[in-house]
């Protein structure tokens, strides 16, 4: 199998880098914008994330079926949709950070409508981008390398946006102006990054010519899911792992402002913690080479569980908090990166089991699980803040401060422990077995490996 060049790998990772400049803003700062700028109650804001993400989750399989029904063109099957959708997504990202509503009801309606439309744009950007990884290569090590560059891109975007977003917003005296202006700058960087992915990657894996062409229906989607144990395991694992990751991203800003008493600490803490995670992910190929994808993912989860548990039990101290948070980010970033290689493997596994290759549907179904996890995180963040008595822009009670800490540290520790157990007990696709599957698929297509 052809080895990918460094340029191809970097270009593919730039897709997630660009993705992060739009997606991470919503995960990290939109709740803060809703509660502290627009004036939406925390519980109601949590409902926005929950119900819109459920809506988004159902949009992903629809996007996947539309994309899978397309025939590859001169520039491939996935790249054109991915790039043009990224432009729309950037515009929608800016719109989500505006809200002209004058009453509580109008503010909620605008927030629901814009975030739902944003989610649709995200589906048509992210589903083809994720599917692209499965048609660039089928080599086990190359896929691990692609997953590494993808996670580095994602973590790099999170690092940059986490460090510069709030300081840039604070430059503006009116945050209602600062948020959309800075979101526009981030969106432009996102578009340019997706263009590099579009320009410098090639789709080389195609289904066998003798593979049956099947009409895409709800039944075919169900077959894609329930004949693929690897995919089902990833879906279940992701509900816990992504909800833990996202609730952590959403609550750090609250913890800095209220528990540590200084929101300007946020960029420094983010720079150290996420910067360490980026460095940690760079060791992922070596870890996978030694322990395999499955064991490496479990090790990463357990590192994060231990760090978050200790952080929760210790008294609030900026130094111990930051160090343990960094270790936790390193831990969770490793399995999050490997997951993309798992998903590409599950696409080939599904083709091996059923004789039909469906990159778009498989990836969109996996994304359905991610959206469900994001909805859980949004619900827990918003409703959790309301439950513990959070009051925007006021001094918080001791009960509220403890609640913010528990949401930030205790929930991720429990959720990631469950994720480790799921992948350890249920995932059945070893690297050795996957290599055998690829050899058989190549034999069906008349290739020589």
GULUM-82046 format. One record per residue (C-alpha): residue in one letter; z, x, y. Coordinates in Angstrom, 1 decimal, decimal comma, always signed. Last residue first. Example, Ala and Ser with C-alpha at 12.3 -4.5 7.8 and 13.67 -1.06 7.14 Angstrom:
+------+--------+--------+--------+
: rest :     pz :     px :     py :
+------+--------+--------+--------+
:    S :   +7,1 :  +13,7 :   -1,1 :
:    A :   +7,8 :  +12,3 :   -4,5 :
+------+--------+--------+--------+
//
This chain:
+------+--------+--------+--------+
: rest :     pz :     px :     py :
+------+--------+--------+--------+
:    X :   -1,4 :   -1,3 :   -6,2 :
:    X :   -4,7 :   -2,5 :   -7,5 :
:    X :   -5,8 :   -5,9 :   -6,4 :
:    X :   -7,3 :   -8,7 :   -8,4 :
:    X :   -5,5 :  -11,4 :   -6,5 :
:    X :   -3,4 :  -12,4 :   -9,5 :
:    X :   -2,7 :   -8,7 :  -10,2 :
:    X :   -1,5 :   -8,3 :   -6,6 :
:    X :   +0,9 :  -11,3 :   -7,1 :
:    X :   +2,2 :   -9,6 :  -10,3 :
:    X :   +2,8 :   -6,3 :   -8,6 :
:    X :   +4,5 :   -8,1 :   -5,7 :
:    X :   +6,9 :   -9,9 :   -8,1 :
:    X :   +7,8 :   -6,7 :   -9,8 :
:    X :   +8,7 :   -5,1 :   -6,5 :
:    X :  +10,8 :   -8,2 :   -5,7 :
:    X :  +12,7 :   -7,8 :   -9,0 :
:    X :  +13,6 :   -4,2 :   -8,1 :
:    X :  +14,7 :   -5,1 :   -4,6 :
:    X :  +16,9 :   -7,8 :   -6,0 :
:    X :  +16,2 :  -11,5 :   -5,5 :
:    X :  +19,1 :  -13,7 :   -6,9 :
:    X :  +21,2 :  -14,5 :   -3,8 :
:    X :  +24,0 :  -16,8 :   -4,9 :
:    X :  +27,2 :  -14,9 :   -5,4 :
:    X :  +27,0 :  -12,0 :   -2,9 :
:    X :  +24,9 :  -13,9 :   -0,3 :
:    X :  +27,3 :  -16,8 :   -0,3 :
:    X :  +30,5 :  -14,7 :   -0,4 :
:    X :  +29,4 :  -12,6 :   +2,6 :
:    X :  +28,5 :  -15,8 :   +4,5 :
:    X :  +32,0 :  -17,2 :   +3,8 :
:    X :  +33,6 :  -14,1 :   +5,1 :
:    X :  +31,3 :  -14,3 :   +8,2 :
:    X :  +32,5 :  -17,8 :   +9,0 :
:    X :  +36,2 :  -16,9 :   +8,7 :
:    X :  +36,0 :  -13,8 :  +11,0 :
:    X :  +33,6 :  -15,6 :  +13,4 :
:    X :  +36,1 :  -18,4 :  +13,8 :
:    X :  +39,1 :  -16,2 :  +14,4 :
:    X :  +37,5 :  -14,0 :  +17,1 :
:    X :  +35,8 :  -15,8 :  +20,0 :
:    X :  +37,1 :  -19,3 :  +19,2 :
:    X :  +40,6 :  -18,0 :  +18,6 :
:    X :  +40,6 :  -16,1 :  +21,9 :
:    X :  +39,4 :  -19,1 :  +23,9 :
:    X :  +42,1 :  -21,2 :  +22,3 :
:    X :  +44,8 :  -18,7 :  +23,1 :
:    X :  +43,7 :  -18,8 :  +26,7 :
:    X :  +43,6 :  -22,6 :  +26,8 :
:    X :  +47,1 :  -22,8 :  +25,3 :
:    X :  +48,5 :  -20,3 :  +27,9 :
:    X :  +47,0 :  -22,5 :  +30,6 :
:    X :  +43,9 :  -21,4 :  +32,5 :
:    X :  +43,7 :  -20,6 :  +36,2 :
:    X :  +40,8 :  -22,6 :  +37,6 :
:    X :  +37,0 :  -22,1 :  +37,9 :
:    X :  +36,2 :  -24,6 :  +35,1 :
:    X :  +39,2 :  -26,3 :  +33,3 :
:    X :  +39,7 :  -25,4 :  +29,6 :
:    X :  +42,2 :  -27,6 :  +27,8 :
:    X :  +42,1 :  -26,3 :  +24,3 :
:    X :  +40,0 :  -29,3 :  +23,2 :
:    X :  +37,5 :  -29,0 :  +26,1 :
:    X :  +36,8 :  -25,3 :  +25,3 :
:    X :  +36,4 :  -26,2 :  +21,6 :
:    X :  +34,1 :  -29,1 :  +22,5 :
:    X :  +31,8 :  -26,7 :  +24,4 :
:    X :  +32,0 :  -23,6 :  +22,1 :
:    X :  +32,4 :  -25,5 :  +18,8 :
:    X :  +29,4 :  -27,8 :  +19,7 :
:    X :  +27,2 :  -24,8 :  +20,8 :
:    X :  +28,1 :  -22,9 :  +17,7 :
:    X :  +27,4 :  -25,8 :  +15,4 :
:    X :  +24,0 :  -26,4 :  +17,2 :
:    X :  +23,2 :  -22,7 :  +16,8 :
:    X :  +23,9 :  -23,0 :  +13,1 :
:    X :  +21,6 :  -26,0 :  +12,8 :
:    X :  +19,0 :  -24,1 :  +14,8 :
:    X :  +19,3 :  -21,1 :  +12,4 :
:    X :  +19,0 :  -23,5 :   +9,4 :
:    X :  +15,8 :  -25,0 :  +10,9 :
:    X :  +14,6 :  -21,4 :  +11,5 :
:    X :  +14,7 :  -21,0 :   +7,7 :
:    X :  +12,6 :  -24,1 :   +7,3 :
:    X :  +10,3 :  -22,8 :  +10,0 :
:    X :   +9,9 :  -19,5 :   +8,2 :
:    X :   +9,0 :  -21,1 :   +4,9 :
:    X :   +6,7 :  -23,6 :   +6,6 :
:    X :   +4,8 :  -21,0 :   +8,5 :
:    X :   +4,5 :  -18,5 :   +5,7 :
:    X :   +3,2 :  -20,9 :   +3,2 :
:    X :   +1,6 :  -19,2 :   +0,1 :
:    X :   +0,9 :  -21,5 :   -2,8 :
:    X :   +1,1 :  -20,4 :   -6,5 :
:    X :   +4,4 :  -22,2 :   -6,8 :
:    X :   +6,9 :  -19,5 :   -8,1 :
:    X :   +5,0 :  -16,3 :   -6,9 :
:    X :   +4,1 :  -17,9 :   -3,6 :
:    X :   +7,8 :  -18,8 :   -3,1 :
:    X :   +8,9 :  -15,3 :   -3,9 :
:    X :   +6,3 :  -13,9 :   -1,5 :
:    X :   +7,8 :  -16,1 :   +1,3 :
:    X :  +11,3 :  -15,3 :   +0,1 :
:    X :  +10,6 :  -11,6 :   +0,6 :
:    X :   +9,6 :  -12,2 :   +4,2 :
:    X :  +12,9 :  -14,1 :   +4,7 :
:    X :  +15,0 :  -11,3 :   +3,1 :
:    X :  +13,3 :   -8,7 :   +5,4 :
:    X :  +14,3 :  -10,8 :   +8,4 :
:    X :  +17,8 :  -11,2 :   +7,0 :
:    X :  +18,2 :   -7,4 :   +7,0 :
:    X :  +18,6 :   -7,4 :  +10,7 :
:    X :  +21,3 :  -10,1 :  +10,8 :
:    X :  +22,9 :   -8,3 :   +7,9 :
:    X :  +23,2 :   -5,1 :  +10,1 :
:    X :  +24,0 :   -6,8 :  +13,4 :
:    X :  +27,1 :   -8,4 :  +12,0 :
:    X :  +28,9 :   -5,1 :  +11,3 :
:    X :  +27,8 :   -3,3 :  +14,5 :
:    X :  +28,9 :   -6,3 :  +16,6 :
:    X :  +32,3 :   -6,3 :  +14,9 :
:    X :  +32,7 :   -2,6 :  +15,4 :
:    X :  +31,9 :   -3,1 :  +19,1 :
:    X :  +34,4 :   -6,0 :  +19,4 :
:    X :  +37,0 :   -3,7 :  +17,8 :
:    X :  +36,4 :   -1,1 :  +20,5 :
:    X :  +36,3 :   -3,6 :  +23,3 :
:    X :  +39,4 :   -5,5 :  +22,4 :
:    X :  +41,4 :   -2,3 :  +21,7 :
:    X :  +40,5 :   -1,0 :  +25,2 :
:    X :  +40,8 :   -4,3 :  +27,1 :
:    X :  +44,1 :   -5,2 :  +25,6 :
:    X :  +44,9 :   -8,8 :  +24,5 :
:    X :  +47,7 :   -8,6 :  +21,8 :
:    X :  +46,5 :   -7,8 :  +18,3 :
:    X :  +46,0 :  -10,5 :  +15,7 :
:    X :  +42,6 :  -11,7 :  +16,9 :
:    X :  +41,2 :   -8,1 :  +17,1 :
:    X :  +42,5 :   -7,3 :  +13,6 :
:    X :  +40,6 :  -10,4 :  +12,2 :
:    X :  +37,5 :   -9,6 :  +14,2 :
:    X :  +37,3 :   -6,0 :  +13,0 :
:    X :  +37,9 :   -7,0 :   +9,3 :
:    X :  +35,4 :   -9,7 :   +9,3 :
:    X :  +32,8 :   -7,6 :  +11,1 :
:    X :  +33,1 :   -4,8 :   +8,5 :
:    X :  +32,9 :   -7,4 :   +5,7 :
:    X :  +29,6 :   -8,8 :   +7,0 :
:    X :  +28,0 :   -5,4 :   +7,2 :
:    X :  +29,1 :   -4,5 :   +3,7 :
:    X :  +27,6 :   -7,8 :   +2,4 :
:    X :  +24,3 :   -7,1 :   +4,1 :
:    X :  +24,2 :   -3,6 :   +2,7 :
:    X :  +24,9 :   -4,9 :   -0,8 :
:    X :  +21,9 :   -7,4 :   -0,6 :
:    X :  +19,4 :   -5,0 :   +1,0 :
:    X :  +19,9 :   -2,1 :   -1,5 :
:    X :  +22,8 :   +0,4 :   -1,5 :
:    X :  +21,1 :   +3,7 :   -0,9 :
:    X :  +17,8 :   +2,8 :   +0,6 :
:    X :  +19,3 :   -0,2 :   +2,3 :
:    X :  +21,9 :   +2,1 :   +4,0 :
:    X :  +19,2 :   +4,6 :   +5,0 :
:    X :  +17,0 :   +1,8 :   +6,4 :
:    X :  +20,0 :   +0,3 :   +8,3 :
:    X :  +21,0 :   +3,4 :  +10,2 :
:    X :  +19,2 :   +2,3 :  +13,4 :
:    X :  +21,3 :   -0,9 :  +13,2 :
:    X :  +24,4 :   +1,1 :  +14,1 :
:    X :  +22,9 :   +2,5 :  +17,3 :
:    X :  +21,9 :   -0,9 :  +18,5 :
:    X :  +25,4 :   -2,2 :  +17,6 :
:    X :  +27,0 :   +0,6 :  +19,6 :
:    X :  +25,0 :   -0,4 :  +22,6 :
:    X :  +26,1 :   -4,0 :  +22,0 :
:    X :  +29,7 :   -3,1 :  +22,3 :
:    X :  +29,5 :   -0,5 :  +25,1 :
:    X :  +27,0 :   -2,2 :  +27,4 :
:    X :  +28,6 :   -5,6 :  +26,7 :
:    X :  +32,0 :   -4,4 :  +27,7 :
:    X :  +30,6 :   -2,8 :  +30,9 :
:    X :  +28,5 :   -5,8 :  +31,8 :
:    X :  +31,5 :   -8,2 :  +31,2 :
:    X :  +34,1 :   -6,3 :  +33,2 :
:    X :  +32,9 :   -8,1 :  +36,4 :
:    X :  +34,4 :  -11,3 :  +34,9 :
:    X :  +37,9 :  -10,0 :  +35,6 :
:    X :  +41,1 :  -11,6 :  +34,4 :
:    X :  +41,2 :  -10,3 :  +30,8 :
:    X :  +41,9 :  -13,7 :  +29,3 :
:    X :  +40,1 :  -15,7 :  +32,1 :
:    X :  +36,9 :  -14,0 :  +33,2 :
:    X :  +36,5 :  -11,6 :  +30,3 :
:    X :  +37,3 :  -14,2 :  +27,7 :
:    X :  +35,0 :  -16,8 :  +29,4 :
:    X :  +32,1 :  -14,3 :  +29,4 :
:    X :  +32,7 :  -13,4 :  +25,8 :
:    X :  +32,6 :  -17,0 :  +24,7 :
:    X :  +28,9 :  -17,6 :  +24,4 :
:    X :  +28,0 :  -14,5 :  +22,5 :
:    X :  +30,8 :  -14,9 :  +20,0 :
:    X :  +29,8 :  -18,5 :  +19,4 :
:    X :  +26,3 :  -17,3 :  +18,8 :
:    X :  +27,2 :  -14,6 :  +16,2 :
:    X :  +29,6 :  -16,9 :  +14,2 :
:    X :  +27,1 :  -19,8 :  +14,2 :
:    X :  +24,4 :  -17,3 :  +13,1 :
:    X :  +26,4 :  -16,1 :  +10,1 :
:    X :  +27,8 :  -19,4 :   +8,9 :
:    X :  +24,6 :  -21,6 :   +8,9 :
:    X :  +22,6 :  -18,4 :   +8,0 :
:    X :  +24,3 :  -18,1 :   +4,6 :
:    X :  +23,3 :  -21,6 :   +3,6 :
:    X :  +19,7 :  -21,1 :   +4,7 :
:    X :  +19,5 :  -17,7 :   +3,1 :
:    X :  +20,7 :  -19,1 :   -0,2 :
:    X :  +18,1 :  -21,8 :   -0,1 :
:    X :  +15,3 :  -19,3 :   +0,6 :
:    X :  +16,3 :  -17,1 :   -2,4 :
:    X :  +16,5 :  -20,2 :   -4,6 :
:    X :  +13,0 :  -21,2 :   -3,8 :
:    X :  +11,8 :  -24,3 :   -5,7 :
:    X :  +13,9 :  -26,6 :   -3,4 :
:    X :  +12,6 :  -25,4 :   -0,1 :
:    X :   +8,8 :  -25,1 :   -0,6 :
:    X :   +8,8 :  -28,2 :   -2,8 :
:    X :  +10,6 :  -30,2 :   +0,0 :
:    X :   +7,9 :  -29,1 :   +2,5 :
:    X :   +5,2 :  -30,1 :   +0,0 :
:    X :   +6,8 :  -33,5 :   -0,3 :
:    X :   +7,1 :  -33,9 :   +3,5 :
:    X :   +3,3 :  -33,3 :   +3,5 :
:    X :   +1,0 :  -30,3 :   +3,9 :
:    X :   -2,2 :  -30,9 :   +2,0 :
:    X :   -2,7 :  -28,3 :   -0,7 :
:    X :   -5,3 :  -25,6 :   -1,1 :
:    X :   -5,0 :  -24,0 :   -4,5 :
:    X :   -4,8 :  -20,3 :   -4,6 :
:    X :   -8,1 :  -18,9 :   -6,0 :
:    X :   -8,9 :  -16,9 :   -2,8 :
:    X :   -5,5 :  -15,2 :   -3,0 :
:    X :   -3,4 :  -15,7 :   +0,1 :
:    X :   -3,9 :  -13,2 :   +2,9 :
:    X :   -1,9 :  -10,1 :   +3,9 :
:    X :   -3,5 :   -7,9 :   +6,7 :
:    X :   -2,4 :   -9,5 :  +10,0 :
:    X :   -2,7 :   -6,7 :  +12,5 :
:    X :   -0,2 :   -5,6 :  +15,2 :
:    X :   -0,9 :   -3,8 :  +18,6 :
:    X :   -2,2 :   -6,4 :  +21,0 :
:    X :   -0,1 :   -9,4 :  +20,1 :
:    X :   +3,1 :   -7,4 :  +19,8 :
:    X :   +2,4 :   -5,8 :  +23,2 :
:    X :   +1,7 :   -9,2 :  +24,6 :
:    X :   +5,0 :  -10,4 :  +23,3 :
:    X :   +6,7 :   -7,7 :  +25,3 :
:    X :   +4,9 :   -8,6 :  +28,5 :
:    X :   +5,8 :  -12,3 :  +28,1 :
:    X :   +9,5 :  -11,5 :  +27,6 :
:    X :   +9,6 :   -9,2 :  +30,7 :
:    X :   +8,2 :  -12,1 :  +32,7 :
:    X :  +10,9 :  -14,4 :  +31,3 :
:    X :  +13,7 :  -12,0 :  +32,3 :
:    X :  +12,5 :  -12,0 :  +35,9 :
:    X :  +12,2 :  -15,8 :  +35,9 :
:    X :  +15,8 :  -16,1 :  +34,5 :
:    X :  +17,0 :  -13,9 :  +37,4 :
:    X :  +15,5 :  -16,4 :  +39,8 :
:    X :  +16,7 :  -19,4 :  +37,9 :
:    X :  +20,3 :  -18,2 :  +37,8 :
:    X :  +20,6 :  -16,8 :  +41,3 :
:    X :  +19,5 :  -20,0 :  +43,1 :
:    X :  +22,2 :  -22,3 :  +41,7 :
:    X :  +24,4 :  -19,2 :  +41,8 :
:    X :  +24,4 :  -19,4 :  +45,6 :
:    X :  +25,6 :  -16,2 :  +47,2 :
:    X :  +22,9 :  -14,3 :  +45,2 :
:    X :  +23,9 :  -10,8 :  +44,1 :
:    X :  +26,1 :  -12,5 :  +41,5 :
:    X :  +23,1 :  -13,5 :  +39,5 :
:    X :  +22,0 :   -9,9 :  +39,3 :
:    X :  +25,5 :   -8,8 :  +38,1 :
:    X :  +25,4 :  -11,7 :  +35,6 :
:    X :  +22,1 :  -10,8 :  +34,0 :
:    X :  +22,3 :   -6,9 :  +34,0 :
:    X :  +24,6 :   -5,9 :  +31,2 :
:    X :  +24,2 :   -8,9 :  +28,8 :
:    X :  +20,4 :   -9,0 :  +29,4 :
:    X :  +20,0 :   -5,3 :  +28,6 :
:    X :  +22,2 :   -5,3 :  +25,5 :
:    X :  +20,8 :   -8,6 :  +24,2 :
:    X :  +17,3 :   -7,3 :  +24,6 :
:    X :  +18,2 :   -4,1 :  +22,8 :
:    X :  +19,9 :   -6,1 :  +20,0 :
:    X :  +16,8 :   -8,1 :  +19,5 :
:    X :  +14,5 :   -5,1 :  +19,6 :
:    X :  +16,8 :   -3,1 :  +17,4 :
:    X :  +16,9 :   -6,1 :  +15,0 :
:    X :  +13,1 :   -6,2 :  +14,9 :
:    X :  +12,8 :   -2,5 :  +14,5 :
:    X :  +15,1 :   -2,6 :  +11,6 :
:    X :  +13,4 :   -5,7 :  +10,0 :
:    X :  +10,1 :   -3,8 :  +10,3 :
:    X :  +11,7 :   -0,8 :   +8,5 :
:    X :  +13,0 :   -3,1 :   +5,8 :
:    X :   +9,5 :   -4,5 :   +5,5 :
:    X :   +8,1 :   -1,0 :   +5,2 :
:    X :  +10,6 :   -0,1 :   +2,5 :
:    X :   +9,7 :   -3,2 :   +0,4 :
:    X :   +5,9 :   -2,9 :   +0,9 :
:    X :   +4,3 :   -6,3 :   +1,5 :
:    X :   +2,9 :   -5,6 :   +4,9 :
:    X :   +1,8 :   -7,2 :   +8,2 :
:    X :   +1,5 :  -10,7 :   +6,7 :
:    X :   +5,2 :  -11,4 :   +6,2 :
:    X :   +6,2 :  -10,1 :   +9,6 :
:    X :   +3,8 :  -12,5 :  +11,3 :
:    X :   +5,7 :  -15,5 :  +10,0 :
:    X :   +8,6 :  -14,6 :  +12,3 :
:    X :   +6,2 :  -14,5 :  +15,3 :
:    X :   +4,5 :  -17,7 :  +14,3 :
:    X :   +7,8 :  -19,5 :  +14,0 :
:    X :   +9,2 :  -17,9 :  +17,2 :
:    X :   +6,7 :  -19,0 :  +19,8 :
:    X :   +5,9 :  -22,5 :  +18,7 :
:    X :   +9,5 :  -23,2 :  +18,0 :
:    X :  +10,7 :  -21,8 :  +21,3 :
:    X :   +8,4 :  -24,1 :  +23,2 :
:    X :   +9,9 :  -27,1 :  +21,3 :
:    X :  +13,4 :  -25,8 :  +22,1 :
:    X :  +12,5 :  -25,6 :  +25,8 :
:    X :  +11,4 :  -29,2 :  +25,7 :
:    X :  +14,8 :  -30,1 :  +24,2 :
:    X :  +16,6 :  -28,0 :  +26,8 :
:    X :  +14,7 :  -29,6 :  +29,6 :
:    X :  +15,4 :  -33,2 :  +28,5 :
:    X :  +19,1 :  -32,7 :  +27,6 :
:    X :  +19,9 :  -30,9 :  +30,9 :
:    X :  +18,0 :  -33,5 :  +33,0 :
:    X :  +19,8 :  -36,4 :  +31,3 :
:    X :  +23,2 :  -34,7 :  +31,6 :
:    X :  +22,8 :  -34,0 :  +35,3 :
:    X :  +21,5 :  -37,6 :  +35,9 :
:    X :  +24,5 :  -39,0 :  +34,2 :
:    X :  +27,1 :  -36,9 :  +36,1 :
:    X :  +25,4 :  -37,8 :  +39,3 :
:    X :  +23,3 :  -35,7 :  +41,7 :
:    X :  +20,9 :  -34,1 :  +39,2 :
:    X :  +18,6 :  -31,4 :  +40,5 :
:    X :  +19,4 :  -29,1 :  +37,6 :
:    X :  +17,9 :  -25,6 :  +37,3 :
:    X :  +18,6 :  -23,0 :  +34,6 :
:    X :  +16,6 :  -24,9 :  +32,0 :
:    X :  +13,5 :  -24,7 :  +34,3 :
:    X :  +13,5 :  -20,9 :  +34,2 :
:    X :  +13,5 :  -20,9 :  +30,4 :
:    X :  +10,7 :  -23,4 :  +30,4 :
:    X :   +8,4 :  -21,1 :  +32,3 :
:    X :   +9,1 :  -18,2 :  +29,9 :
:    X :   +8,5 :  -20,6 :  +26,9 :
:    X :   +5,1 :  -21,5 :  +28,2 :
:    X :   +4,1 :  -17,9 :  +28,4 :
:    X :   +5,6 :  -17,3 :  +24,9 :
:    X :   +3,5 :  -20,1 :  +23,5 :
:    X :   +0,3 :  -18,2 :  +24,5 :
:    X :   +1,5 :  -15,2 :  +22,6 :
:    X :   +2,7 :  -16,8 :  +19,4 :
:    X :   -0,2 :  -19,1 :  +19,1 :
:    X :   -2,7 :  -16,2 :  +19,3 :
:    X :   -0,7 :  -14,0 :  +16,9 :
:    X :   -0,2 :  -16,3 :  +14,0 :
:    X :   -3,6 :  -16,8 :  +12,3 :
:    X :   -5,4 :  -13,6 :  +13,1 :
:    X :   -7,1 :  -12,2 :  +16,2 :
:    X :  -10,6 :  -13,1 :  +15,1 :
:    X :   -9,4 :  -16,4 :  +13,7 :
:    X :   -7,2 :  -17,3 :  +10,7 :
:    X :   -7,5 :  -21,0 :   +9,7 :
:    X :   -4,8 :  -23,3 :  +10,9 :
:    X :   -2,9 :  -25,7 :   +8,6 :
:    X :   +0,0 :  -23,2 :   +8,3 :
:    X :   +0,5 :  -23,4 :  +12,1 :
:    X :   +0,7 :  -27,2 :  +12,2 :
:    X :   +3,0 :  -27,2 :   +9,2 :
:    X :   +5,3 :  -24,6 :  +10,8 :
:    X :   +5,5 :  -26,4 :  +14,1 :
:    X :   +6,5 :  -29,6 :  +12,3 :
:    X :   +9,0 :  -27,6 :  +10,2 :
:    X :  +10,4 :  -26,1 :  +13,5 :
:    X :  +10,6 :  -29,5 :  +15,4 :
:    X :  +13,4 :  -30,8 :  +13,1 :
:    X :  +15,7 :  -27,9 :  +14,0 :
:    X :  +14,9 :  -28,4 :  +17,7 :
:    X :  +16,2 :  -32,0 :  +17,6 :
:    X :  +19,4 :  -30,7 :  +15,9 :
:    X :  +19,5 :  -28,0 :  +18,6 :
:    X :  +19,2 :  -30,6 :  +21,3 :
:    X :  +22,1 :  -32,6 :  +19,7 :
:    X :  +24,6 :  -29,8 :  +19,4 :
:    X :  +23,7 :  -27,8 :  +22,6 :
:    X :  +23,9 :  -30,9 :  +24,8 :
:    X :  +27,1 :  -32,1 :  +23,1 :
:    X :  +28,8 :  -28,8 :  +23,9 :
:    X :  +28,0 :  -29,5 :  +27,6 :
:    X :  +29,6 :  -32,9 :  +27,3 :
:    X :  +32,8 :  -31,3 :  +25,9 :
:    X :  +32,8 :  -28,6 :  +28,7 :
:    X :  +32,3 :  -31,2 :  +31,5 :
:    X :  +29,1 :  -30,8 :  +33,5 :
:    X :  +29,6 :  -29,2 :  +36,9 :
:    X :  +26,2 :  -27,8 :  +37,5 :
:    X :  +27,5 :  -24,3 :  +38,3 :
:    X :  +30,7 :  -23,8 :  +36,2 :
:    X :  +30,1 :  -26,0 :  +33,1 :
:    X :  +26,3 :  -26,1 :  +32,8 :
:    X :  +25,8 :  -22,5 :  +34,0 :
:    X :  +28,5 :  -21,2 :  +31,6 :
:    X :  +26,9 :  -23,1 :  +28,7 :
:    X :  +23,5 :  -21,6 :  +29,7 :
:    X :  +24,9 :  -18,1 :  +29,8 :
:    X :  +25,0 :  -16,5 :  +26,4 :
:    X :  +22,9 :  -18,6 :  +24,0 :
:    X :  +20,4 :  -19,7 :  +26,7 :
:    X :  +20,0 :  -16,3 :  +28,1 :
:    X :  +19,6 :  -14,8 :  +24,7 :
:    X :  +16,5 :  -16,9 :  +23,9 :
:    X :  +14,5 :  -15,8 :  +27,0 :
:    X :  +14,9 :  -12,0 :  +27,2 :
:    X :  +15,7 :  -12,0 :  +23,5 :
:    X :  +12,2 :  -13,2 :  +22,5 :
:    X :  +10,7 :  -10,2 :  +24,4 :
:    X :  +12,8 :   -7,8 :  +22,4 :
:    X :  +12,0 :   -9,9 :  +19,3 :
:    X :   +8,3 :   -9,3 :  +19,9 :
:    X :   +8,9 :   -5,7 :  +20,9 :
:    X :  +10,0 :   -5,1 :  +17,3 :
:    X :   +6,4 :   -5,7 :  +16,2 :
:    X :   +5,1 :   -3,3 :  +18,7 :
:    X :   +7,6 :   -0,6 :  +17,6 :
:    X :   +6,5 :   -1,0 :  +14,0 :
:    X :   +2,8 :   -0,9 :  +14,8 :
:    X :   +3,3 :   +2,2 :  +17,0 :
:    X :   +5,3 :   +3,9 :  +14,3 :
:    X :   +2,3 :   +3,5 :  +12,0 :
:    X :   +2,5 :   +1,2 :   +9,0 :
:    X :   +2,0 :   +2,6 :   +5,5 :
:    X :   -0,9 :   +1,2 :   +3,5 :
:    X :   +0,0 :   +0,0 :   +0,0 :
+------+--------+--------+--------+
//
